[in-house]
Amino acid sequence: MGYIYTRPQVFVDHQAQKRSGHMGHAFARTKDGIILSFYSNCDYDRVHGHSGYGWMEYRTSADNGLTWSEKIILPYSMDLFKQGEHTALCEKALSTKEGDIICLFQITDASKPVSCMPFGKPTFIVSSDCGNSWSEAGIACEREGRIYDAKTYGEHSQFLVHRNDDFIGSRPEHDFALYEWSNPDKAFFMKSTLPGNAIGKGYCCMEYDMGGTLYAYTYDSLDEFHMPRFVSTDFGKTWQDGGIGYFDKKIRNPQLVCTPSGWFMHGRNGDKGDGLVLYHSLDGLKWEKGEVIITRPGPGVGYYSNNIYIPEAHRVLIQFSHVYDLNRVNIMHMTIENV
């Protein structure tokens, strides 16, 4: 094992401000190498911090994540929050071949205690000047759902969405769909759906290998040790059954990244898990034993996460939520080095 991981550090101290940071961990990188790290600023009291009732902020780094700017509030998210009916949390973002940054939002009902479900129609905003200004919002997906992953490979900027207004699929029309960005149209179009059904399924993730083959995993709420896998060799136009991935310490809200040193997946170690678990694979198919890299100090729900691969630094930057009291969470950063 050539890689090492660093000790997690507090990136955003919500505890000091009596706030929380549920969901919303998008990353993007500008054409000149500036990293944008998005995170949520949510209510302290609603569901003891496990709520999407809040808005998005971000900070920037010009040195591959070593130092960061002061916070910047994302105007679209704040404006929607102030209107009082909906919240907009940005869990994923895209950096396109043309240099645009696209933020993808989960839209939820602000009147609900959790402010997380039911999901509305996902939206997006675009920045063509490295995050200094943003477009008006557009509809990313014509059906209600939650976007769980987004990746760019060459000219293909895509997201994977679970089209369902609830967390777990329960009806035949629920599915996982891949959407692709059309730069001339400044809009997304549906490219394909994953095979099979989404009954009992929830989270999902995807990643390209170094040769352009696309892998997708879907979370099975009835079996957190195993995840169905699908493979596409034509940039998501068609899919084949890729078998089942096994994860010895369970996996929930999985996040996937491919590097020259192999594949990494991280997430919460199961529904009743107590921390963030990290897995490594040489081929994206067979996964080594997982390692719980941080645990919660007591009862509570956290460990939503995301990552970004920084090739110039041979580093993967991971952002995640870490419980500090009940469901209230700080935003943490750690890195995987030598990848």
C-alpha positions as a Markdown table, in Angstrom:
| # | Residue | x | y | z |
|---|---|---|---|---|
| 1 | Met | 0.0 | 0.0 | 0.0 |
| 2 | Gly | 1.7 | 3.2 | -1.2 |
| 3 | Tyr | -0.9 | 5.7 | -0.2 |
| 4 | Ile | -1.4 | 7.2 | 3.2 |
| 5 | Tyr | -4.2 | 9.3 | 4.6 |
| 6 | Thr | -4.0 | 12.3 | 6.9 |
| 7 | Arg | -5.7 | 13.0 | 10.2 |
| 8 | Pro | -9.0 | 14.8 | 9.7 |
| 9 | Gln | -9.0 | 18.5 | 10.4 |
| 10 | Val | -11.9 | 20.9 | 11.0 |
| 11 | Phe | -12.6 | 22.9 | 7.8 |
| 12 | Val | -15.7 | 24.7 | 9.1 |
| 13 | Asp | -16.4 | 25.0 | 12.8 |
| 14 | His | -20.2 | 25.0 | 13.0 |
| 15 | Gln | -20.1 | 24.2 | 16.7 |
| 16 | Ala | -18.7 | 27.6 | 17.5 |
| 17 | Gln | -21.6 | 29.3 | 15.8 |
| 18 | Lys | -24.3 | 26.8 | 17.0 |
| 19 | Arg | -25.0 | 25.7 | 13.4 |
| 20 | Ser | -24.8 | 22.4 | 11.5 |
| 21 | Gly | -23.7 | 21.2 | 8.1 |
| 22 | His | -26.0 | 18.5 | 6.9 |
| 23 | Met | -25.4 | 17.4 | 3.2 |
| 24 | Gly | -24.1 | 19.7 | 0.5 |
| 25 | His | -20.4 | 18.8 | 0.0 |
| 26 | Ala | -19.8 | 19.7 | -3.6 |
| 27 | Phe | -16.3 | 20.2 | -5.1 |
| 28 | Ala | -15.3 | 21.9 | -8.4 |
| 29 | Arg | -12.1 | 23.1 | -10.0 |
| 30 | Thr | -11.7 | 26.1 | -12.3 |
| 31 | Lys | -9.7 | 26.0 | -15.5 |
| 32 | Asp | -6.8 | 27.8 | -13.8 |
| 33 | Gly | -6.7 | 25.2 | -10.9 |
| 34 | Ile | -8.7 | 27.0 | -8.2 |
| 35 | Ile | -10.6 | 24.5 | -6.0 |
| 36 | Leu | -14.1 | 25.5 | -4.8 |
| 37 | Ser | -15.3 | 23.6 | -1.7 |
| 38 | Phe | -19.0 | 24.0 | -1.1 |
| 39 | Tyr | -20.7 | 23.2 | 2.2 |
| 40 | Ser | -24.0 | 23.8 | 3.9 |
| 41 | Asn | -24.8 | 26.2 | 6.8 |
| 42 | Cys | -27.9 | 24.7 | 8.4 |
| 43 | Asp | -30.2 | 25.1 | 11.5 |
| 44 | Tyr | -28.9 | 24.0 | 14.9 |
| 45 | Asp | -32.3 | 22.9 | 16.4 |
| 46 | Arg | -34.2 | 21.2 | 13.6 |
| 47 | Val | -33.9 | 17.5 | 14.2 |
| 48 | His | -30.9 | 18.3 | 16.4 |
| 49 | Gly | -28.9 | 19.4 | 13.3 |
| 50 | His | -29.9 | 16.7 | 10.8 |
| 51 | Ser | -31.8 | 19.1 | 8.6 |
| 52 | Gly | -31.3 | 20.7 | 5.3 |
| 53 | Tyr | -32.9 | 24.0 | 6.5 |
| 54 | Gly | -30.2 | 26.4 | 5.5 |
| 55 | Trp | -28.1 | 27.6 | 2.6 |
| 56 | Met | -24.8 | 26.9 | 0.8 |
| 57 | Glu | -21.4 | 28.6 | 1.2 |
| 58 | Tyr | -18.0 | 27.9 | -0.3 |
| 59 | Arg | -14.3 | 28.7 | 0.1 |
| 60 | Thr | -11.6 | 28.6 | -2.5 |
| 61 | Ser | -8.0 | 27.3 | -2.6 |
| 62 | Ala | -5.2 | 28.2 | -5.0 |
| 63 | Asp | -2.7 | 25.8 | -3.6 |
| 64 | Asn | -4.3 | 22.4 | -4.0 |
| 65 | Gly | -6.3 | 22.6 | -0.7 |
| 66 | Leu | -3.5 | 23.6 | 1.6 |
| 67 | Thr | -5.0 | 27.0 | 2.5 |
| 68 | Trp | -8.4 | 28.5 | 1.9 |
| 69 | Ser | -10.2 | 31.8 | 1.5 |
| 70 | Glu | -12.8 | 33.3 | 3.7 |
| 71 | Lys | -16.4 | 32.0 | 3.2 |
| 72 | Ile | -18.5 | 33.1 | 0.3 |
| 73 | Ile | -22.3 | 32.7 | 0.4 |
| 74 | Leu | -23.8 | 31.2 | -2.7 |
| 75 | Pro | -26.5 | 33.8 | -3.6 |
| 76 | Tyr | -29.0 | 31.4 | -5.3 |
| 77 | Ser | -29.2 | 29.1 | -2.3 |
| 78 | Met | -29.5 | 32.0 | 0.2 |
| 79 | Asp | -32.2 | 33.8 | -1.9 |
| 80 | Leu | -34.3 | 30.6 | -2.1 |
| 81 | Phe | -33.9 | 30.1 | 1.7 |
| 82 | Lys | -35.0 | 33.6 | 2.4 |
| 83 | Gln | -38.2 | 33.1 | 0.3 |
| 84 | Gly | -39.2 | 30.6 | 2.9 |
| 85 | Glu | -40.7 | 27.8 | 0.8 |
| 86 | His | -37.7 | 25.8 | -0.4 |
| 87 | Thr | -34.1 | 25.0 | 0.4 |
| 88 | Ala | -31.3 | 24.4 | -2.2 |
| 89 | Leu | -28.4 | 22.2 | -1.2 |
| 90 | Cys | -25.5 | 21.6 | -3.6 |
| 91 | Glu | -24.1 | 18.1 | -3.2 |
| 92 | Lys | -22.3 | 17.9 | -6.5 |
| 93 | Ala | -20.8 | 20.2 | -9.1 |
| 94 | Leu | -19.2 | 19.9 | -12.5 |
| 95 | Ser | -16.2 | 21.5 | -14.3 |
| 96 | Thr | -16.9 | 21.4 | -18.0 |
| 97 | Lys | -14.4 | 21.1 | -20.9 |
| 98 | Glu | -15.2 | 24.7 | -21.8 |
| 99 | Gly | -14.3 | 25.9 | -18.3 |
| 100 | Asp | -17.7 | 26.5 | -16.9 |
| 101 | Ile | -18.6 | 25.4 | -13.3 |
| 102 | Ile | -22.1 | 24.0 | -12.8 |
| 103 | Cys | -23.6 | 23.6 | -9.3 |
| 104 | Leu | -26.3 | 21.0 | -9.0 |
| 105 | Phe | -29.0 | 21.4 | -6.3 |
| 106 | Gln | -31.3 | 19.2 | -4.3 |
| 107 | Ile | -34.6 | 21.2 | -3.9 |
| 108 | Thr | -36.6 | 20.4 | -0.7 |
| 109 | Asp | -39.6 | 21.6 | 1.2 |
| 110 | Ala | -38.5 | 24.1 | 3.9 |
| 111 | Ser | -41.7 | 23.5 | 5.9 |
| 112 | Lys | -40.8 | 19.9 | 6.7 |
| 113 | Pro | -38.8 | 19.4 | 9.9 |
| 114 | Val | -35.9 | 17.6 | 8.1 |
| 115 | Ser | -36.1 | 20.0 | 5.1 |
| 116 | Cys | -34.7 | 17.1 | 3.1 |
| 117 | Met | -37.7 | 15.2 | 1.6 |
| 118 | Pro | -39.8 | 15.2 | -0.5 |
| 119 | Phe | -37.3 | 16.1 | -3.2 |
| 120 | Gly | -38.3 | 18.6 | -5.8 |
| 121 | Lys | -37.0 | 18.9 | -9.4 |
| 122 | Pro | -33.2 | 19.4 | -9.2 |
| 123 | Thr | -31.8 | 22.7 | -10.4 |
| 124 | Phe | -28.5 | 24.1 | -11.6 |
| 125 | Ile | -26.6 | 27.3 | -11.9 |
| 126 | Val | -23.5 | 28.1 | -14.1 |
| 127 | Ser | -20.5 | 30.2 | -13.6 |
| 128 | Ser | -18.3 | 31.1 | -16.6 |
| 129 | Asp | -15.9 | 33.3 | -14.5 |
| 130 | Cys | -14.4 | 30.8 | -12.0 |
| 131 | Gly | -17.2 | 31.2 | -9.4 |
| 132 | Asn | -17.2 | 35.0 | -9.3 |
| 133 | Ser | -20.7 | 35.3 | -10.7 |
| 134 | Trp | -23.6 | 32.8 | -11.3 |
| 135 | Ser | -26.4 | 32.4 | -13.8 |
| 136 | Glu | -30.1 | 32.2 | -13.1 |
| 137 | Ala | -31.2 | 28.8 | -12.1 |
| 138 | Gly | -32.5 | 26.2 | -14.5 |
| 139 | Ile | -34.2 | 22.8 | -14.2 |
| 140 | Ala | -31.6 | 20.0 | -14.3 |
| 141 | Cys | -34.0 | 17.1 | -14.4 |
| 142 | Glu | -37.7 | 17.1 | -15.5 |
| 143 | Arg | -38.7 | 14.7 | -12.7 |
| 144 | Glu | -38.4 | 15.0 | -8.9 |
| 145 | Gly | -35.3 | 13.4 | -7.5 |
| 146 | Arg | -31.9 | 13.7 | -5.9 |
| 147 | Ile | -28.6 | 14.0 | -7.8 |
| 148 | Tyr | -26.0 | 11.8 | -6.1 |
| 149 | Asp | -22.9 | 12.1 | -8.4 |
| 150 | Ala | -21.5 | 14.2 | -11.2 |
| 151 | Lys | -18.3 | 13.7 | -13.3 |
| 152 | Thr | -16.6 | 15.1 | -16.3 |
| 153 | Tyr | -14.6 | 12.9 | -18.7 |
| 154 | Gly | -13.3 | 14.8 | -21.8 |
| 155 | Glu | -16.3 | 16.5 | -23.4 |
| 156 | His | -18.8 | 14.5 | -21.3 |
| 157 | Ser | -20.1 | 16.4 | -18.2 |
| 158 | Gln | -22.8 | 14.2 | -16.6 |
| 159 | Phe | -24.8 | 13.6 | -13.4 |
| 160 | Leu | -26.5 | 10.5 | -12.0 |
| 161 | Val | -29.8 | 11.1 | -10.3 |
| 162 | His | -32.3 | 8.8 | -8.4 |
| 163 | Arg | -35.6 | 9.9 | -9.9 |
| 164 | Asn | -37.9 | 9.6 | -6.9 |
| 165 | Asp | -39.2 | 12.3 | -4.5 |
| 166 | Asp | -38.3 | 10.0 | -1.5 |
| 167 | Phe | -35.1 | 8.4 | -0.3 |
| 168 | Ile | -35.8 | 4.8 | -1.2 |
| 169 | Gly | -37.3 | 3.5 | -4.5 |
| 170 | Ser | -40.7 | 2.0 | -4.0 |
| 171 | Arg | -42.5 | 2.1 | -7.3 |
| 172 | Pro | -41.8 | 0.8 | -10.8 |
| 173 | Glu | -41.3 | 4.3 | -12.2 |
| 174 | His | -38.5 | 5.0 | -9.8 |
| 175 | Asp | -35.1 | 4.7 | -11.5 |
| 176 | Phe | -31.5 | 5.9 | -11.8 |
| 177 | Ala | -30.9 | 8.1 | -14.8 |
| 178 | Leu | -27.8 | 9.6 | -16.4 |
| 179 | Tyr | -28.0 | 13.2 | -17.7 |
| 180 | Glu | -25.4 | 15.0 | -19.9 |
| 181 | Trp | -24.7 | 18.7 | -20.4 |
| 182 | Ser | -25.2 | 20.2 | -23.8 |
| 183 | Asn | -22.9 | 23.3 | -24.0 |
| 184 | Pro | -24.6 | 24.8 | -27.1 |
| 185 | Asp | -28.1 | 24.5 | -25.4 |
| 186 | Lys | -26.8 | 25.3 | -21.9 |
| 187 | Ala | -29.1 | 22.5 | -20.6 |
| 188 | Phe | -29.0 | 18.9 | -19.6 |
| 189 | Phe | -30.6 | 16.0 | -21.5 |
| 190 | Met | -31.3 | 12.5 | -20.3 |
| 191 | Lys | -28.9 | 10.0 | -21.9 |
| 192 | Ser | -29.8 | 6.7 | -20.3 |
| 193 | Thr | -31.2 | 4.8 | -17.4 |
| 194 | Leu | -29.4 | 2.1 | -15.4 |
| 195 | Pro | -30.7 | -1.5 | -15.9 |
| 196 | Gly | -33.0 | -3.2 | -13.5 |
| 197 | Asn | -35.3 | -1.5 | -11.0 |
| 198 | Ala | -34.7 | 0.9 | -8.1 |
| 199 | Ile | -36.9 | -0.8 | -5.6 |
| 200 | Gly | -35.2 | -0.7 | -2.2 |
| 201 | Lys | -32.4 | 1.4 | -3.7 |
| 202 | Gly | -31.2 | 4.9 | -2.6 |
| 203 | Tyr | -27.8 | 6.4 | -2.9 |
| 204 | Cys | -25.6 | 5.9 | -6.0 |
| 205 | Cys | -22.1 | 6.9 | -7.2 |
| 206 | Met | -20.1 | 6.8 | -10.5 |
| 207 | Glu | -16.6 | 7.2 | -11.8 |
| 208 | Tyr | -14.6 | 6.9 | -15.0 |
| 209 | Asp | -11.4 | 4.8 | -15.1 |
| 210 | Met | -8.3 | 6.1 | -16.8 |
| 211 | Gly | -9.4 | 4.6 | -20.1 |
| 212 | Gly | -12.9 | 6.1 | -20.2 |
| 213 | Thr | -15.0 | 3.1 | -18.9 |
| 214 | Leu | -17.7 | 4.4 | -16.6 |
| 215 | Tyr | -18.7 | 2.5 | -13.4 |
| 216 | Ala | -21.8 | 3.1 | -11.4 |
| 217 | Tyr | -22.8 | 1.6 | -8.0 |
| 218 | Thr | -26.3 | 1.7 | -6.4 |
| 219 | Tyr | -27.0 | 1.5 | -2.6 |
| 220 | Asp | -29.2 | -1.4 | -1.5 |
| 221 | Ser | -31.1 | -0.4 | 1.7 |
| 222 | Leu | -31.7 | -4.1 | 2.5 |
| 223 | Asp | -28.1 | -5.2 | 2.2 |
| 224 | Glu | -25.4 | -2.6 | 3.1 |
| 225 | Phe | -22.6 | -5.1 | 2.6 |
| 226 | His | -23.3 | -5.4 | -1.2 |
| 227 | Met | -23.9 | -2.9 | -4.0 |
| 228 | Pro | -25.0 | -3.6 | -7.5 |
| 229 | Arg | -22.5 | -2.4 | -10.1 |
| 230 | Phe | -23.1 | -1.3 | -13.7 |
| 231 | Val | -20.5 | -0.6 | -16.5 |
| 232 | Ser | -20.6 | 1.5 | -19.6 |
| 233 | Thr | -18.0 | 1.5 | -22.4 |
| 234 | Asp | -19.7 | 4.2 | -24.5 |
| 235 | Phe | -19.8 | 7.2 | -22.0 |
| 236 | Gly | -23.1 | 6.2 | -20.5 |
| 237 | Lys | -25.1 | 5.6 | -23.6 |
| 238 | Thr | -25.6 | 1.9 | -22.7 |
| 239 | Trp | -25.0 | -0.2 | -19.6 |
| 240 | Gln | -24.1 | -3.7 | -18.7 |
| 241 | Asp | -24.5 | -5.6 | -15.5 |
| 242 | Gly | -21.2 | -5.4 | -13.7 |
| 243 | Gly | -21.8 | -7.8 | -10.8 |
| 244 | Ile | -22.0 | -7.0 | -7.1 |
| 245 | Gly | -19.4 | -5.2 | -5.0 |
| 246 | Tyr | -18.7 | -6.4 | -1.5 |
| 247 | Phe | -17.8 | -4.1 | 1.4 |
| 248 | Asp | -16.9 | -5.8 | 4.6 |
| 249 | Lys | -17.8 | -2.8 | 7.0 |
| 250 | Lys | -20.9 | -1.8 | 5.0 |
| 251 | Ile | -21.2 | 1.4 | 3.0 |
| 252 | Arg | -23.8 | 4.2 | 2.9 |
| 253 | Asn | -23.8 | 7.4 | 0.9 |
| 254 | Pro | -20.9 | 6.0 | -1.1 |
| 255 | Gln | -18.4 | 8.3 | -2.8 |
| 256 | Leu | -16.1 | 6.9 | -5.6 |
| 257 | Val | -12.8 | 8.2 | -7.1 |
| 258 | Cys | -10.2 | 6.6 | -9.4 |
| 259 | Thr | -6.5 | 7.5 | -9.2 |
| 260 | Pro | -3.3 | 6.1 | -10.7 |
| 261 | Ser | -2.9 | 4.2 | -7.4 |
| 262 | Gly | -6.3 | 2.6 | -7.7 |
| 263 | Trp | -9.8 | 3.3 | -6.6 |
| 264 | Phe | -11.1 | 4.7 | -3.3 |
| 265 | Met | -14.6 | 4.6 | -1.9 |
| 266 | His | -15.8 | 6.2 | 1.3 |
| 267 | Gly | -19.0 | 6.8 | 3.2 |
| 268 | Arg | -20.8 | 6.0 | 6.4 |
| 269 | Asn | -20.3 | 2.4 | 7.6 |
| 270 | Gly | -24.0 | 1.5 | 7.4 |
| 271 | Asp | -27.3 | 2.9 | 8.7 |
| 272 | Lys | -26.3 | 2.4 | 12.3 |
| 273 | Gly | -22.6 | 3.0 | 11.7 |
| 274 | Asp | -20.6 | 5.2 | 13.9 |
| 275 | Gly | -18.1 | 6.8 | 11.5 |
| 276 | Leu | -16.5 | 7.3 | 8.1 |
| 277 | Val | -15.1 | 4.2 | 6.4 |
| 278 | Leu | -12.5 | 4.1 | 3.6 |
| 279 | Tyr | -12.1 | 1.3 | 1.0 |
| 280 | His | -9.4 | 0.7 | -1.6 |
| 281 | Ser | -9.4 | -1.3 | -4.8 |
| 282 | Leu | -6.9 | -1.9 | -7.6 |
| 283 | Asp | -9.6 | -2.3 | -10.2 |
| 284 | Gly | -12.8 | -0.8 | -8.9 |
| 285 | Leu | -14.3 | -4.3 | -8.7 |
| 286 | Lys | -12.8 | -6.2 | -5.8 |
| 287 | Trp | -12.5 | -4.1 | -2.6 |
| 288 | Glu | -10.0 | -4.6 | 0.2 |
| 289 | Lys | -11.0 | -4.6 | 3.9 |
| 290 | Gly | -12.4 | -1.2 | 4.9 |
| 291 | Glu | -10.9 | 1.0 | 7.6 |
| 292 | Val | -13.0 | 3.3 | 9.8 |
| 293 | Ile | -11.0 | 6.5 | 9.8 |
| 294 | Ile | -13.0 | 8.6 | 12.2 |
| 295 | Thr | -15.8 | 7.7 | 14.7 |
| 296 | Arg | -18.6 | 9.8 | 16.2 |
| 297 | Pro | -18.2 | 10.8 | 19.9 |
| 298 | Gly | -21.8 | 9.7 | 20.8 |
| 299 | Pro | -25.2 | 9.2 | 19.3 |
| 300 | Gly | -25.9 | 11.1 | 16.1 |
| 301 | Val | -26.0 | 11.0 | 12.3 |
| 302 | Gly | -23.4 | 12.4 | 10.0 |
| 303 | Tyr | -20.7 | 11.3 | 7.6 |
| 304 | Tyr | -22.1 | 12.6 | 4.3 |
| 305 | Ser | -19.0 | 13.2 | 2.1 |
| 306 | Asn | -17.4 | 13.9 | -1.2 |
| 307 | Asn | -14.0 | 14.0 | -2.8 |
| 308 | Ile | -11.9 | 15.5 | -5.5 |
| 309 | Tyr | -8.7 | 14.1 | -7.1 |
| 310 | Ile | -5.9 | 16.6 | -7.5 |
| 311 | Pro | -3.4 | 15.1 | -10.0 |
| 312 | Glu | -0.7 | 17.7 | -9.7 |
| 313 | Ala | -0.4 | 17.0 | -5.9 |
| 314 | His | -1.0 | 13.2 | -6.2 |
| 315 | Arg | -3.7 | 13.8 | -3.6 |
| 316 | Val | -7.4 | 13.1 | -3.0 |
| 317 | Leu | -9.2 | 15.7 | -0.9 |
| 318 | Ile | -12.1 | 14.4 | 1.1 |
| 319 | Gln | -14.8 | 16.6 | 2.8 |
| 320 | Phe | -17.3 | 15.1 | 5.2 |
| 321 | Ser | -19.6 | 16.0 | 8.1 |
| 322 | His | -18.5 | 14.9 | 11.6 |
| 323 | Val | -20.9 | 14.8 | 14.6 |
| 324 | Tyr | -20.0 | 17.1 | 17.4 |
| 325 | Asp | -23.3 | 16.9 | 19.4 |
| 326 | Leu | -26.4 | 14.7 | 18.6 |
| 327 | Asn | -26.9 | 15.2 | 14.8 |
| 328 | Arg | -25.0 | 18.5 | 14.7 |
| 329 | Val | -22.0 | 18.4 | 12.5 |
| 330 | Asn | -18.8 | 20.2 | 11.7 |
| 331 | Ile | -17.3 | 20.1 | 8.2 |
| 332 | Met | -14.0 | 18.2 | 8.1 |
| 333 | His | -11.2 | 17.8 | 5.5 |
| 334 | Met | -8.6 | 15.0 | 5.1 |
| 335 | Thr | -6.4 | 13.9 | 2.3 |
| 336 | Ile | -5.2 | 10.6 | 0.7 |
| 337 | Glu | -1.6 | 11.2 | -0.3 |
| 338 | Asn | 0.7 | 9.5 | -2.8 |
| 339 | Val | -2.1 | 8.5 | -5.3 |
